[in-house]
Amino acid sequence: MTSSPGQNEGPPAERSPRGGSAPGTPAGSTDRRGDNRTETAATAPRQDPTSAKAGAKKDSGAKGASSKPKARKPGEDWSVFRTVVVLVGLVIAGFGAYYLITGTAGLPETGDGAVNPTLENQFRFFAAMMIGVGAAFVTIAIKFQWSNMLWLVCLMVFIGGIGRVLSWAFSGTPHFLMIILMIVELAFPAALLVWHKYIAKTSEMRREYSERS
């Protein structure tokens, strides 16, 4: 009995993986996975570690600058406010000391006539009160835990401006310097209190924002 050609032939020899063909892969075909990995590694651009670190630092610095805006120094607004309050106190106390020393003779348009002792007595008393009001402004600015007293002292000055308005209405037009003082005494206390309220509100908002962040 003769065997047909190819009947006793074994299976075709399998190529070793080193030869480029995996077991079970048909002859003539090649495995492209290893080649693809080799090509990818060969064609991928190489990154300089130094430039990568520099870029990372630059990005982190840019993010930090954008996320943390420059904040104002704490207490800066209060320092300016307290300086203004001290200056106001010194000006008021200076006027009071001047009138306390000179009396009614220090007023404009008083002339060289006879001095009324009663008027002179009362005038010097109120001049001393002006020194007290000026000292109160300075004390409030230095010991700022007494800032609630600022409202009372400003109210005193404002009422003094009302007194000048009544004098103008009942006794005639005074010297222009008195009119200027009247305007300042009516407008400045209110402006000072509004400024105080604004700084207190913004300081509270900054504190709450810093606590949340």
C-alpha positions in Angstrom: 0.0 0.0 0.0 1.6 3.2 -1.1 1.0 6.4 0.8 -0.1 9.4 -1.0 2.3 12.3 -1.2 2.3 14.4 1.9 0.4 11.8 4.0 3.3 11.0 6.3 4.6 14.6 6.4 4.4 16.2 9.8 3.0 19.7 10.5 5.0 22.6 9.2 7.9 23.7 11.3 7.0 26.6 13.6 9.3 29.5 13.7 10.7 30.7 16.9 9.5 34.0 18.2 13.0 35.3 17.7 12.6 34.8 14.0 9.7 37.3 13.9 6.8 34.8 13.7 4.8 33.8 16.7 3.5 30.2 17.2 0.4 29.6 15.2 1.1 32.5 12.9 0.8 31.5 9.3 4.0 31.4 7.4 4.9 34.5 5.6 3.1 36.8 8.0 4.9 38.9 10.6 3.9 40.2 14.0 3.8 44.1 13.9 3.3 44.7 17.6 7.0 44.7 18.5 7.8 46.8 15.4 5.1 49.3 16.3 6.5 49.7 19.9 9.9 50.2 18.5 8.8 52.8 16.0 6.8 54.7 18.6 9.8 54.8 21.0 12.1 55.9 18.2 9.8 58.6 16.8 8.6 60.1 20.2 10.3 63.4 20.9 12.6 63.5 23.8 11.9 66.1 26.5 14.7 67.8 28.3 14.3 67.3 32.1 15.6 70.7 32.8 13.1 72.5 30.5 10.3 70.3 31.9 11.1 71.4 35.5 11.4 75.0 34.4 8.0 74.8 32.7 6.4 73.2 35.8 7.8 76.0 38.1 6.6 78.6 35.6 3.1 77.2 35.5 3.0 76.8 39.3 4.2 80.4 39.7 1.6 81.7 37.3 -1.2 79.8 39.0 -0.1 81.1 42.4 0.1 84.7 41.1 -3.4 84.5 39.6 -5.0 82.7 42.6 -3.5 85.0 45.2 -4.0 88.7 44.4 -1.9 91.2 46.2 -3.7 92.1 49.4 -3.6 95.4 51.1 -1.7 95.7 54.3 -3.9 95.1 57.4 -4.7 98.2 59.3 -3.6 100.6 56.5 -7.0 102.2 56.2 -7.3 102.6 59.9 -3.8 104.2 60.1 -4.8 107.0 57.6 -8.2 107.5 59.4 -6.5 107.8 62.9 -4.0 110.3 61.5 -6.8 112.5 60.2 -8.6 112.3 63.5 -5.4 113.3 65.4 -5.0 116.3 63.0 -8.6 117.4 63.5 -8.1 117.2 67.3 -5.0 119.3 67.2 -6.6 122.0 65.0 -9.6 122.2 67.4 -7.5 122.3 70.4 -5.3 124.9 68.8 -8.2 127.2 68.2 -9.4 126.7 71.7 -6.1 127.5 73.2 -5.8 130.7 71.1 -9.2 131.9 72.1 -8.6 131.0 75.7 -5.6 133.2 75.8 -6.8 136.2 73.7 -10.5 136.1 74.6 -12.9 138.0 72.4 -10.0 140.2 71.2 -8.9 137.3 69.1 -12.1 137.4 67.1 -12.2 139.4 63.8 -14.2 142.6 63.8 -14.2 143.0 67.6 -12.5 146.4 67.5 -10.8 148.2 70.4 -14.0 149.0 72.3 -14.8 148.2 75.9 -14.8 144.6 76.9 -18.0 143.1 78.2 -16.9 141.0 81.3 -19.9 138.6 81.1 -19.3 137.9 77.4 -15.6 137.6 78.0 -16.2 135.1 80.8 -18.5 133.0 78.8 -16.3 133.1 75.7 -13.2 131.9 77.5 -15.2 129.0 79.0 -16.3 127.8 75.6 -12.7 128.2 74.4 -11.6 125.8 77.1 -14.4 123.4 76.0 -12.8 123.5 72.5 -9.6 122.3 73.9 -11.4 119.4 75.6 -13.1 118.4 72.3 -9.7 118.5 70.5 -8.1 116.4 73.2 -11.0 113.9 72.9 -10.3 113.5 69.2 -6.6 112.8 69.8 -7.4 110.4 72.6 -9.9 108.4 70.5 -7.3 108.2 67.7 -4.6 106.8 70.1 -6.8 104.6 72.2 -9.0 103.3 69.4 -10.9 100.9 71.5 -12.9 104.0 72.5 -14.0 104.5 68.9 -17.7 104.6 69.9 -17.0 107.9 71.6 -16.1 109.3 68.2 -19.8 109.6 67.4 -20.5 111.6 70.6 -17.6 114.0 69.9 -18.6 114.5 66.3 -22.1 115.2 67.5 -20.8 117.9 69.8 -19.0 119.6 66.9 -22.0 119.4 64.7 -24.3 121.0 67.3 -21.7 123.8 67.6 -22.2 124.4 63.8 -26.0 124.5 64.4 -25.3 127.2 67.0 -23.5 129.3 64.4 -26.4 128.9 62.1 -28.8 130.2 64.8 -26.4 133.1 65.5 -26.4 134.0 61.8 -30.2 133.9 61.7 -30.9 136.0 64.8 -27.9 138.3 65.0 -26.9 139.0 61.4 -24.1 137.8 59.1 -20.8 137.2 60.9 -17.3 137.4 59.5 -16.6 135.2 56.6 -14.1 133.1 58.7 -17.0 132.2 61.0 -19.1 131.1 58.0 -16.2 128.8 56.8 -16.0 127.3 60.3 -19.7 126.8 60.3 -19.6 124.8 57.0 -16.7 122.7 58.3 -18.4 122.0 61.6 -21.6 120.9 59.8 -20.1 118.8 57.0 -16.9 117.3 58.4 -18.3 115.3 61.4 -20.8 113.6 59.2 -18.1 112.8 56.6 -15.8 111.5 59.3 -18.5 109.1 60.7 -19.3 107.8 57.2 -15.7 107.2 56.6 -15.4 105.3 59.9 -18.4 103.1 59.0 -17.0 102.4 55.5 -13.6 101.3 56.9 -15.2 99.1 59.6 -17.4 97.4 57.0 -14.6 96.7 54.5 -12.3 95.4 57.3 -15.0 93.0 58.3 -15.5 91.8 54.8 -11.7 91.2 54.3 -11.6 89.3 57.6 -14.5 87.0 56.5 -12.9 86.5 53.1 -9.5 85.5 54.6 -11.2 83.0 57.0 -13.1 81.3 54.1 -9.9 81.1 52.0 
